[in-house]
Amino acid sequence: MANIFIHPTAIVDAGAVLGYGCKVWHFSHVLSGSHIGDNCILGQNVMVGPDVVIGAGCKIQNNVSIYKGVTLEDDVFCGPSCVFTNVLTPRAFVERKDEFLPILVKKGATIGANAVIICGVTIGEFAMIGAGAVVTKNVSPHALVLGNPARRTGWVSRTGEVLGSDLVCPRSGEQYEETNGQLILKG
Protein backbone atom coordinates (compact mmCIF):
# COMPACT_ATOMS: atom_id res chain seq x y z
CA MET A 1 0.00 0.00 0.00
CA ALA A 2 1.92 2.97 -1.36
CA ASN A 3 2.18 6.10 0.71
CA ILE A 4 -0.75 5.17 2.98
CA PHE A 5 -0.93 5.94 6.69
CA ILE A 6 -3.02 3.70 8.96
CA HIS A 7 -2.93 4.55 12.65
CA PRO A 8 -2.08 1.52 14.84
CA THR A 9 -5.55 1.65 16.46
CA ALA A 10 -7.35 1.61 13.08
CA ILE A 11 -8.54 -1.57 11.36
CA VAL A 12 -8.57 -2.11 7.60
CA ASP A 13 -10.17 -5.46 6.72
CA ALA A 14 -8.82 -7.78 4.05
CA GLY A 15 -10.52 -6.99 0.77
CA ALA A 16 -10.73 -3.24 1.39
CA VAL A 17 -8.86 -1.04 -1.10
CA LEU A 18 -7.23 2.25 -0.09
CA GLY A 19 -5.91 4.64 -2.72
CA TYR A 20 -2.52 6.30 -2.82
CA GLY A 21 -1.94 8.86 -0.07
CA CYS A 22 -4.87 7.86 2.16
CA LYS A 23 -4.77 8.50 5.89
CA VAL A 24 -6.87 6.46 8.33
CA TRP A 25 -6.79 7.87 11.87
CA HIS A 26 -7.45 6.60 15.41
CA PHE A 27 -10.08 3.90 16.04
CA SER A 28 -11.42 3.92 12.47
CA HIS A 29 -12.57 0.77 10.65
CA VAL A 30 -12.70 0.14 6.90
CA LEU A 31 -14.71 -3.02 6.15
CA SER A 32 -14.13 -5.53 3.40
CA GLY A 33 -15.21 -4.67 -0.13
CA SER A 34 -14.91 -0.91 0.39
CA HIS A 35 -12.97 1.14 -2.19
CA ILE A 36 -11.49 4.45 -1.09
CA GLY A 37 -9.94 6.75 -3.70
CA ASP A 38 -6.57 8.48 -3.62
CA ASN A 39 -5.69 11.12 -1.03
CA CYS A 40 -8.67 10.60 1.27
CA ILE A 41 -8.54 11.36 4.98
CA LEU A 42 -10.65 9.41 7.47
CA GLY A 43 -10.69 11.12 10.87
CA GLN A 44 -11.00 9.47 14.26
CA ASN A 45 -13.72 6.85 14.83
CA VAL A 46 -14.84 6.67 11.19
CA MET A 47 -16.53 3.49 9.95
CA VAL A 48 -16.72 2.69 6.23
CA GLY A 49 -18.49 -0.28 4.69
CA PRO A 50 -18.91 -2.92 3.81
CA ASP A 51 -18.88 -2.43 0.03
CA VAL A 52 -18.81 1.39 0.08
CA VAL A 53 -17.31 3.49 -2.72
CA ILE A 54 -15.57 6.74 -1.80
CA GLY A 55 -14.00 8.89 -4.53
CA ALA A 56 -10.62 10.62 -4.48
CA GLY A 57 -9.84 13.61 -2.29
CA CYS A 58 -12.63 13.09 0.25
CA LYS A 59 -12.30 14.28 3.83
CA ILE A 60 -14.41 12.48 6.41
CA GLN A 61 -14.24 14.08 9.83
CA ASN A 62 -14.51 12.36 13.23
CA ASN A 63 -17.40 10.08 14.25
CA VAL A 64 -18.94 9.44 10.82
CA SER A 65 -20.29 6.06 9.68
CA ILE A 66 -20.66 5.44 5.95
CA TYR A 67 -22.80 2.37 5.40
CA LYS A 68 -23.37 0.11 2.41
CA GLY A 69 -25.47 2.04 -0.09
CA VAL A 70 -23.75 5.40 0.50
CA THR A 71 -21.55 6.61 -2.37
CA LEU A 72 -19.31 9.65 -2.13
CA GLU A 73 -17.94 11.02 -5.39
CA ASP A 74 -14.60 12.92 -5.55
CA ASP A 75 -13.77 15.80 -3.18
CA VAL A 76 -16.69 15.37 -0.78
CA PHE A 77 -16.34 16.81 2.74
CA CYS A 78 -18.26 15.14 5.58
CA GLY A 79 -18.29 17.23 8.74
CA PRO A 80 -17.92 15.76 12.23
CA SER A 81 -20.72 13.48 13.40
CA CYS A 82 -22.84 13.82 10.26
CA VAL A 83 -25.24 10.90 9.87
CA PHE A 84 -26.31 8.81 6.88
CA THR A 85 -29.46 6.73 7.42
CA ASN A 86 -30.21 3.51 5.53
CA VAL A 87 -33.93 2.87 6.17
CA LEU A 88 -36.87 5.26 6.42
CA THR A 89 -38.75 3.67 9.33
CA PRO A 90 -36.30 1.79 11.56
CA ARG A 91 -37.36 -0.41 14.47
CA ALA A 92 -34.91 -2.41 16.55
CA PHE A 93 -37.15 -5.48 16.48
CA VAL A 94 -38.00 -5.40 12.72
CA GLU A 95 -35.40 -6.64 10.19
CA ARG A 96 -35.30 -4.16 7.29
CA LYS A 97 -32.01 -4.88 5.50
CA ASP A 98 -33.94 -5.50 2.28
CA GLU A 99 -35.32 -1.93 2.52
CA PHE A 100 -31.98 -0.07 2.48
CA LEU A 101 -32.09 2.94 0.13
CA PRO A 102 -28.98 4.44 -1.49
CA ILE A 103 -27.50 7.88 -0.89
CA LEU A 104 -25.38 9.58 -3.57
CA VAL A 105 -23.23 12.57 -2.66
CA LYS A 106 -21.89 14.13 -5.84
CA LYS A 107 -18.52 15.74 -6.55
CA GLY A 108 -17.38 18.58 -4.34
CA ALA A 109 -20.38 18.61 -1.98
CA THR A 110 -19.99 19.59 1.68
CA ILE A 111 -22.01 18.14 4.56
CA GLY A 112 -21.83 20.16 7.77
CA ALA A 113 -21.31 18.89 11.30
CA ASN A 114 -24.21 16.89 12.79
CA ALA A 115 -26.25 17.04 9.57
CA VAL A 116 -28.54 14.08 8.89
CA ILE A 117 -28.94 12.69 5.37
CA ILE A 118 -32.09 10.57 5.01
CA CYS A 119 -31.69 7.57 2.71
CA GLY A 120 -32.87 7.70 -0.88
CA VAL A 121 -31.56 11.19 -1.66
CA THR A 122 -28.95 12.61 -4.00
CA ILE A 123 -26.89 15.64 -3.02
CA GLY A 124 -25.84 17.57 -6.14
CA GLU A 125 -22.37 18.72 -7.17
CA PHE A 126 -20.84 21.43 -4.98
CA ALA A 127 -23.96 21.66 -2.78
CA MET A 128 -23.49 22.75 0.82
CA ILE A 129 -25.48 21.19 3.65
CA GLY A 130 -25.46 23.41 6.73
CA ALA A 131 -24.50 22.12 10.16
CA GLY A 132 -27.39 20.31 11.82
CA ALA A 133 -29.57 20.29 8.70
CA VAL A 134 -31.87 17.31 8.07
CA VAL A 135 -31.90 16.47 4.35
CA THR A 136 -35.13 14.68 3.42
CA LYS A 137 -35.16 15.22 -0.37
CA ASN A 138 -32.73 15.67 -3.26
CA VAL A 139 -30.48 18.73 -3.14
CA SER A 140 -29.72 20.65 -6.35
CA PRO A 141 -26.13 21.28 -7.46
CA HIS A 142 -24.65 24.41 -5.80
CA ALA A 143 -27.60 24.72 -3.38
CA LEU A 144 -27.04 25.96 0.17
CA VAL A 145 -29.55 24.15 2.39
CA LEU A 146 -30.25 24.76 6.08
CA GLY A 147 -32.74 23.68 8.72
CA ASN A 148 -35.07 20.81 9.60
CA PRO A 149 -36.23 19.84 7.08
CA ALA A 150 -33.44 21.32 4.96
CA ARG A 151 -34.53 24.04 2.54
CA ARG A 152 -32.52 25.97 -0.02
CA THR A 153 -31.58 29.39 1.34
CA GLY A 154 -29.09 30.39 -1.35
CA TRP A 155 -26.42 29.26 -3.78
CA VAL A 156 -22.73 28.47 -3.34
CA SER A 157 -19.88 28.48 -5.84
CA ARG A 158 -17.52 25.60 -6.62
CA THR A 159 -15.17 27.04 -3.97
CA GLY A 160 -17.91 27.07 -1.33
CA GLU A 161 -18.54 30.81 -1.24
CA VAL A 162 -22.12 31.97 -0.69
CA LEU A 163 -23.19 33.86 -3.81
CA GLY A 164 -24.83 37.26 -3.73
CA SER A 165 -27.58 38.41 -6.07
CA ASP A 166 -25.01 39.00 -8.84
CA LEU A 167 -24.13 35.25 -8.76
CA VAL A 168 -20.40 36.02 -8.99
CA CYS A 169 -18.04 34.07 -6.76
CA PRO A 170 -16.10 36.53 -4.55
CA ARG A 171 -13.13 34.11 -4.37
CA SER A 172 -12.71 32.93 -7.96
CA GLY A 173 -14.64 35.51 -10.00
CA GLU A 174 -16.61 32.72 -11.68
CA GLN A 175 -20.02 33.84 -12.91
CA TYR A 176 -23.15 31.74 -12.57
CA GLU A 177 -26.71 32.01 -13.83
CA GLU A 178 -29.95 30.63 -12.45
CA THR A 179 -32.06 28.78 -15.01
CA ASN A 180 -35.22 26.84 -14.19
CA GLY A 181 -34.35 26.71 -10.48
CA GLN A 182 -30.81 25.41 -11.13
CA LEU A 183 -27.46 27.19 -10.91
CA ILE A 184 -25.17 26.90 -13.93
CA LEU A 185 -21.59 28.12 -14.39
CA LYS A 186 -21.43 30.61 -17.27
CA GLY A 187 -19.01 29.99 -20.10
C-alpha positions in Angstrom: 0.0 0.0 0.0 1.9 3.0 -1.4 2.2 6.1 0.7 -0.8 5.2 3.0 -0.9 5.9 6.7 -3.0 3.7 9.0 -2.9 4.6 12.7 -2.1 1.5 14.8 -5.6 1.6 16.5 -7.4 1.6 13.1 -8.5 -1.6 11.4 -8.6 -2.1 7.6 -10.2 -5.5 6.7 -8.8 -7.8 4.1 -10.5 -7.0 0.8 -10.7 -3.2 1.4 -8.9 -1.0 -1.1 -7.2 2.3 -0.1 -5.9 4.6 -2.7 -2.5 6.3 -2.8 -1.9 8.9 -0.1 -4.9 7.9 2.2 -4.8 8.5 5.9 -6.9 6.5 8.3 -6.8 7.9 11.9 -7.5 6.6 15.4 -10.1 3.9 16.0 -11.4 3.9 12.5 -12.6 0.8 10.7 -12.7 0.1 6.9 -14.7 -3.0 6.2 -14.1 -5.5 3.4 -15.2 -4.7 -0.1 -14.9 -0.9 0.4 -13.0 1.1 -2.2 -11.5 4.5 -1.1 -9.9 6.7 -3.7 -6.6 8.5 -3.6 -5.7 11.1 -1.0 -8.7 10.6 1.3 -8.5 11.4 5.0 -10.7 9.4 7.5 -10.7 11.1 10.9 -11.0 9.5 14.3 -13.7 6.8 14.8 -14.8 6.7 11.2 -16.5 3.5 9.9 -16.7 2.7 6.2 -18.5 -0.3 4.7 -18.9 -2.9 3.8 -18.9 -2.4 0.0 -18.8 1.4 0.1 -17.3 3.5 -2.7 -15.6 6.7 -1.8 -14.0 8.9 -4.5 -10.6 10.6 -4.5 -9.8 13.6 -2.3 -12.6 13.1 0.2 -12.3 14.3 3.8 -14.4 12.5 6.4 -14.2 14.1 9.8 -14.5 12.4 13.2 -17.4 10.1 14.3 -18.9 9.4 10.8 -20.3 6.1 9.7 -20.7 5.4 6.0 -22.8 2.4 5.4 -23.4 0.1 2.4 -25.5 2.0 -0.1 -23.8 5.4 0.5 -21.5 6.6 -2.4 -19.3 9.7 -2.1 -17.9 11.0 -5.4 -14.6 12.9 -5.5 -13.8 15.8 -3.2 -16.7 15.4 -0.8 -16.3 16.8 2.7 -18.3 15.1 5.6 -18.3 17.2 8.7 -17.9 15.8 12.2 -20.7 13.5 13.4 -22.8 13.8 10.3 -25.2 10.9 9.9 -26.3 8.8 6.9 -29.5 6.7 7.4 -30.2 3.5 5.5 -33.9 2.9 6.2 -36.9 5.3 6.4 -38.7 3.7 9.3 -36.3 1.8 11.6 -37.4 -0.4 14.5 -34.9 -2.4 16.5 -37.2 -5.5 16.5 -38.0 -5.4 12.7 -35.4 -6.6 10.2 -35.3 -4.2 7.3 -32.0 -4.9 5.5 -33.9 -5.5 2.3 -35.3 -1.9 2.5 -32.0 -0.1 2.5 -32.1 2.9 0.1 -29.0 4.4 -1.5 -27.5 7.9 -0.9 -25.4 9.6 -3.6 -23.2 12.6 -2.7 -21.9 14.1 -5.8 -18.5 15.7 -6.6 -17.4 18.6 -4.3 -20.4 18.6 -2.0 -20.0 19.6 1.7 -22.0 18.1 4.6 -21.8 20.2 7.8 -21.3 18.9 11.3 -24.2 16.9 12.8 -26.3 17.0 9.6 -28.5 14.1 8.9 -28.9 12.7 5.4 -32.1 10.6 5.0 -31.7 7.6 2.7 -32.9 7.7 -0.9 -31.6 11.2 -1.7 -28.9 12.6 -4.0 -26.9 15.6 -3.0 -25.8 17.6 -6.1 -22.4 18.7 -7.2 -20.8 21.4 -5.0 -24.0 21.7 -2.8 -23.5 22.7 0.8 -25.5 21.2 3.6 -25.5 23.4 6.7 -24.5 22.1 10.2 -27.4 20.3 11.8 -29.6 20.3 8.7 -31.9 17.3 8.1 -31.9 16.5 4.3 -35.1 14.7 3.4 -35.2 15.2 -0.4 -32.7 15.7 -3.3 -30.5 18.7 -3.1 -29.7 20.7 -6.3 -26.1 21.3 -7.5 -24.7 24.4 -5.8 -27.6 24.7 -3.4 -27.0 26.0 0.2 -29.6 24.2 2.4 -30.3 24.8 6.1 -32.7 23.7 8.7 -35.1 20.8 9.6 -36.2 19.8 7.1 -33.4 21.3 5.0 -34.5 24.0 2.5 -32.5 26.0 0.0 -31.6 29.4 1.3 -29.1 30.4 -1.3 -26.4 29.3 -3.8 -22.7 28.5 -3.3 -19.9 28.5 -5.8 -17.5 25.6 -6.6 -15.2 27.0 -4.0 -17.9 27.1 -1.3 -18.5 30.8 -1.2 -22.1 32.0 -0.7 -23.2 33.9 -3.8 -24.8 37.3 -3.7 -27.6 38.4 -6.1 -25.0 39.0 -8.8 -24.1 35.2 -8.8 -20.4 36.0 -9.0 -18.0 34.1 -6.8 -16.1 36.5 -4.6 -13.1 34.1 -4.4 -12.7 32.9 -8.0 -14.6 35.5 -10.0 -16.6 32.7 -11.7 -20.0 33.8 -12.9 -23.1 31.7 -12.6 -26.7 32.0 -13.8 -29.9 30.6 -12.4 -32.1 28.8 -15.0 -35.2 26.8 -14.2 -34.3 26.7 -10.5 -30.8 25.4 -11.1 -27.5 27.2 -10.9 -25.2 26.9 -13.9 -21.6 28.1 -14.4 -21.4 30.6 -17.3 -19.0 30.0 -20.1 
